[in-house]
Amino acid sequence: MDNNISVVVNEEKKKGNLEQIVALDENVYMPVFGKRVPLVVDHGKGVYLYGTDGKKYMDMIGGIAVNTLGHSNGKLCKAISSQAKKVIHCCNYYYNEPQTMLAKKLVERSFADKVFFANSGAEANEGAIKLARGYWYKKGTPKPKIITATMSFHGRTMATIAATGQEKFREPFGPVTPGFDYEPYNDINALKNAIDAQTGAIMLELIQGESGVHPADFEYIQNVRKLCTENKILMIIDEVQTGVGRTGTFFAYEQYGIQPDIVTLAKGLSGGVPVGAVLATNIVATGFGPGDHGSTFGGNPLACAAGLAVLEEIESKNLLTNATNISAFLFKKLSAVAKKTKKIADVRGKGLLIGIELDCGSASETKMKLFEKGYLVSAIGSNVIRIAPPLILTKLQAMKFVSALQDVLEGKE
Ligand SMILES: Cc1ncc(COP(=O)(O)O)c(C=O)c1O
C-alpha cells in the first residue's frame, strides 16, 4: 500500500473505531453515563491521555481525582507488574505483606490506629457507616442515627445514597436505608439542633466535590469536632475525593486542625487500581469484631502494592509541595482570567481540587469546547467546571490550561 493510502486507511480506521465503540456501547452498556465525551481512550502518559484517534488531551480531571501520579508512572507500573507476577489475589484467609505494609503507612501518616481495605469510595463509606453503628451497639448504647450534610455525596450503594444529602440520588430507589438526617453544610446551629439521643455520628466531606467544589469553613469543622466530643458522637470524614494529597496535605483534615474518629479514602490511593480504605482509632475500631465485616477483593496484594507505590512517589517526588504550589499558581491565574473575561463568578477549592464557577454559558458547553482544544475537565451542575489533575502537573501545563480556558471564554477558536 502506498504511504498516502495507508494514512487515509488508518484515519478511517480510527474514526470508525470511535463510531463503532459508541454504537456498540449504546447497545451493550447500561445508559447510566448519558452521552459521554466522544473519546475512546487508548493510552496515557504523564498528565496526557491519548485517544484511539491519536489525539492528545491534557487530563485536567485525572480520572476524577484518581490518577494521583498521572498516567503510566514508571514506579507504579513496575509495582503493579511485579506484584502481578508474584500474586494478584489471595483471599483474606491469609496475610499478605502489601496489605499490612499499606495499612502501617496509613496509620503512621494519620490519626488512625487501624485500617480496613475495600474496593471503592462507596464501599469505604459503607464500612464507616457500619463501623460507627457497630461501635455504639457493642458499647450497649445503640445510636444508629447519622447526620450528613445537604448537597453531600457519599456514593451510590444503598446505604451511601441514604447518606448522600441529595434527594435525586435516592428517590427512584427507595425504600432507602433508614437512620440518616441531612443538615445544611457550614451551619453549626443546624447540626446542634439536629442532635438527639439516637445520634451516633456526623459524616462530612471537607470539600463537597460532586456538588460543585464547596469547601467547609475552618470554624465550622472545628466546631463540629467540639460538638462531637461534647455529645459523644463519632466524627466521620469522607476523604474519598480530598485524600491522598489532593488538597496539598496528605489528608484534608490536617488543614482544619482536627482529629476525626473515622476517615475514608479511595480514589487517589492506588493511582487507578480500585481500592478503598476505612481508618479509625483503636477505640472506634472495636465496632468491628471477627465476622462483622469483610471483602473478597478488599486489600488484595495488587491494589495494596499499587497504594504503596503511590505513597512512595508522593514522598520522593514532593508531590504535596507541588500540589500546593501549582494550586496557588492556578488560583492566581484563574482569578486573572476571571477579572479579564468577566465570565467567571468564583474560583474555589483547595490544592488541586478546584471548581471554576462560570458567570455565563453552560459548564457542559465549556467542557466540550475545552475538549475540542485538547483539555479534559468535568462539568458539575449547570455552571461549574471541576478540575482535579494529577499531582505531577507542572506550571507550564497549568498555564496552557488557563490560556485554553481563557480562549474558550473569549470565544476564540
Ligand atoms: C466524597 C465522595 N465519597 C464517595 C464517593 C464514591 O466513590 P466511588 O465512586 O469510588 O464509589 C465519591 C465519588 O465521587 C466522593 O466524591
Ligand as a Chemical Component Dictionary entry (heavy atoms), coordinates in Angstrom:
data_LIG
# 
_chem_comp.id                   LIG 
_chem_comp.type                 NON-POLYMER 
_chem_comp.pdbx_formal_charge   0 
_chem_comp.three_letter_code    LIG 
# 
loop_
_chem_comp_atom.comp_id 
_chem_comp_atom.atom_id 
_chem_comp_atom.alt_atom_id 
_chem_comp_atom.type_symbol 
_chem_comp_atom.charge 
_chem_comp_atom.model_Cartn_x 
_chem_comp_atom.model_Cartn_y 
_chem_comp_atom.model_Cartn_z 
_chem_comp_atom.pdbx_ordinal 
LIG C1 C1 C 0 -16.711 12.346 48.665 1  
LIG C2 C2 C 0 -17.031 11.090 47.909 2  
LIG N1 N1 N 0 -17.416 9.999  48.591 3  
LIG C3 C3 C 0 -17.690 8.849  47.967 4  
LIG C4 C4 C 0 -17.608 8.741  46.604 5  
LIG C5 C5 C 0 -17.951 7.442  45.921 6  
LIG O1 O1 O 0 -16.767 6.843  45.481 7  
LIG P1 P1 P 0 -16.820 5.646  44.423 8  
LIG O2 O2 O 0 -17.314 6.216  43.130 9  
LIG O3 O3 O 0 -15.405 5.160  44.342 10 
LIG O4 O4 O 0 -17.738 4.622  44.988 11 
LIG C6 C6 C 0 -17.219 9.858  45.848 12 
LIG C7 C7 C 0 -17.146 9.771  44.382 13 
LIG O5 O5 O 0 -17.115 10.729 43.671 14 
LIG C8 C8 C 0 -16.907 11.054 46.520 15 
LIG O6 O6 O 0 -16.529 12.143 45.869 16 
# 
loop_
_chem_comp_bond.comp_id 
_chem_comp_bond.atom_id_1 
_chem_comp_bond.atom_id_2 
_chem_comp_bond.value_order 
_chem_comp_bond.pdbx_ordinal 
LIG C1 C2 SING 1  
LIG C2 N1 SING 2  
LIG C2 C8 DOUB 3  
LIG N1 C3 DOUB 4  
LIG C3 C4 SING 5  
LIG C4 C5 SING 6  
LIG C4 C6 DOUB 7  
LIG C5 O1 SING 8  
LIG O1 P1 SING 9  
LIG P1 O2 DOUB 10 
LIG P1 O3 SING 11 
LIG P1 O4 SING 12 
LIG C6 C7 SING 13 
LIG C6 C8 SING 14 
LIG C7 O5 DOUB 15 
LIG C8 O6 SING 16 
# 
